[in-house]
Amino acid sequence: MNNMTMSLGGAIVLALDIYAIYSILSSRSSSLSKVLWTVIILLLPILGFLVWLLFGPRSVD
């Protein structure tokens, strides 16, 4: 795999994680829940995003 492909993959993961963290922080969940979800996503970027996508709090519409 070349560097361009790996850089693009990293940029996509970063964008998805930023979206998830924004959504978490704008949700109606408790502060503790927001902190825990954010830490999970920061420590496990891909797996954390997937778990959040399935089970995480939703943003305020």
C-alpha positions as CSV (number, residue, x, y, z in Angstrom):
1,M,0.0,0.0,0.0
2,N,1.4,3.4,-0.8
3,N,1.6,6.4,1.4
4,M,-1.2,8.3,-0.4
5,T,-3.7,5.5,0.3
6,M,-2.7,5.3,4.0
7,S,-2.9,9.1,4.4
8,L,-6.4,9.2,2.8
9,G,-7.5,6.4,5.2
10,G,-6.1,8.3,8.2
11,A,-7.9,11.5,7.1
12,I,-11.2,9.6,6.7
13,V,-10.8,8.1,10.2
14,L,-9.9,11.5,11.6
15,A,-13.0,13.1,10.0
16,L,-15.3,10.4,11.3
17,D,-13.9,10.7,14.8
18,I,-14.3,14.5,14.8
19,Y,-17.9,14.0,13.7
20,A,-18.6,11.5,16.4
21,I,-17.0,13.7,19.1
22,Y,-19.0,16.7,17.9
23,S,-22.2,14.6,18.0
24,I,-21.4,13.3,21.5
25,L,-20.7,16.8,22.9
26,S,-24.0,18.1,21.4
27,S,-26.1,15.3,22.8
28,R,-28.3,15.4,25.8
29,S,-26.4,12.8,27.7
30,S,-24.8,13.3,31.1
31,S,-21.3,14.8,31.3
32,L,-19.8,11.5,32.5
33,S,-21.3,9.7,29.5
34,K,-19.9,12.4,27.1
35,V,-16.4,12.1,28.7
36,L,-16.4,8.3,28.5
37,W,-17.5,8.2,24.9
38,T,-14.9,10.8,23.9
39,V,-12.1,9.0,25.7
40,I,-13.1,5.7,24.0
41,I,-13.1,7.3,20.6
42,L,-9.7,9.0,21.2
43,L,-8.1,5.8,22.5
44,L,-9.6,3.4,19.9
45,P,-10.3,5.6,16.8
46,I,-11.8,2.9,14.5
47,L,-13.3,0.5,17.0
48,G,-14.5,3.4,19.2
49,F,-16.3,5.0,16.3
50,L,-18.0,1.8,15.3
51,V,-19.2,1.1,18.8
52,W,-20.4,4.7,19.2
53,L,-22.2,4.4,15.8
54,L,-24.1,1.4,17.1
55,F,-24.6,2.3,20.8
56,G,-23.7,5.9,21.4
57,P,-25.8,9.0,22.3
58,R,-27.3,11.0,19.5
59,S,-27.0,14.7,18.9
60,V,-29.7,17.3,19.5
61,D,-31.6,18.1,16.4
